[in-house]
């Protein structure tokens, strides 16, 4: 990450950093969705993430002892997130699964932050999060209410959203006691990145190696983008409000909708456009109330 960002003590750069993370997140998910063999794609992404984590471990200071329980918990939650997201993409369409998974998170984060962690949530920020959540729901269900056959895919996507909210809350607390943002990120990706490849090997055995070959480029690129996207968010969490960051991060859904329309030729439609405008309006409310 650029040195001038790490030197900032205020929160002025947080919105821009989180929005950059949202773009990167939508891009790597789009790369993964475009692969025929999604298990192979997720495996390569995990391998690339763990390799980058291994390099950073050698360069970054060791996190404080208080951070290690958070790193272990977050790694487990991120493995569950990857498995659920993989299942959602195998069962459902990108245009519905991605916004459903991402849109669940800010609502859960806001509820848990205020009810269990005792964090304050001013009325203006609550309104902004509610508007963002409504816009995200509009994106998820722009094509109508899912039928019974789609319920397993929807359940996987909702479970993915709960996992996102869970590791967001864990990392938001863990990074603040780590003493090293880079060290926290490095060990987190090193620990969680090796699990999915082991799961894939258990399922396919040596045939997995053959399946990986056609997807090396996009899979490895997705892994690097994934690490960078989440690294930016963890940096922001060390400086900003968790609920606001969670909501801003979910603007990746807007970028995902654009990727779906431009790259995958999915129909955007008036409902998706209106929902995207609602998300942007919610972001504006969040920023105005945070700045006041």
DALINVEN-V10707 format. One record per backbone hydrogen bond with DSSP energy under -0.5 kcal/mol. NH is the residue of the N-H (numbers start at 1). CO is the residue of the C=O. Records with the same first field share a line. If there is no record, write none. Layout:
# DALINVEN-V10707
NH->CO + CO
This chain:
# DALINVEN-V10707
5->2
6->2
7->3
8->5
14->11
15->11
17->13
18->14
19->15
20->16
21->17
22->18
23->19
24->20
25->21
26->22
27->23
28->24
29->25
30->26
31->27
32->28
33->29
34->30
35->32
38->36
41->37
42->38
43->39
44->40
45->41
46->42
47->43
48->44
49->45
50->46
51->47
52->48
53->49
54->50
55->51
56->52
57->53
58->54 + 55
59->55 + 56
60->56
64->178
67->64
68->64 + 65
71->67
72->68
73->69
74->70
75->71
76->72
77->73
78->74
79->75
80->76
81->77
82->78
83->79
84->80
85->81
86->82
87->83
88->84
89->85
90->86
91->87
92->88
96->93
97->93
98->94
100->96
101->97
102->98
103->99
104->100
105->101 + 102
106->102
107->103
108->104
109->105
110->106
111->107
112->108
113->109
114->110
115->111
116->112
117->112
119->113
126->122
127->123
128->124
129->125
130->126
131->127
132->128
133->129
134->130
135->131
136->132
137->133
138->134
139->135
140->136
141->137
142->139
144->141
150->147
151->148
154->150
155->151
156->152
157->153
158->154
159->155
160->156
161->157
162->158
163->159
164->160
165->161
166->162
167->163
168->164
169->165
170->166
171->167
172->168
173->169
174->170
175->171
177->173 + 174
178->174
179->175
184->180
185->181
186->182
187->183
188->184
189->185
190->186
191->187
192->188
193->189
195->192
196->192
197->193
198->194
199->195
200->196
201->197
202->198
203->199
204->200
205->201
207->204
208->205
209->206
210->206
211->207
212->208
213->209
214->210
215->212
216->213
219->215
220->216
221->217
222->218
223->219
224->220
225->221
226->222
227->223
228->224
229->225
230->226
231->227
232->228
233->229
234->230
235->231
236->232
237->233
238->234 + 235
239->236
240->236
245->241
246->242
247->243
248->244
249->245
250->246
251->248
252->249
253->250
254->251
255->251
256->252
257->253
258->254
259->255
260->256
261->257
262->258
263->259
264->259
266->260
272->268
273->269
274->270
275->271
276->272
277->273
278->274
279->275
280->276
281->277
282->278
283->279
284->280
285->281
286->282
287->283
288->284
289->285
290->286
291->287
292->288
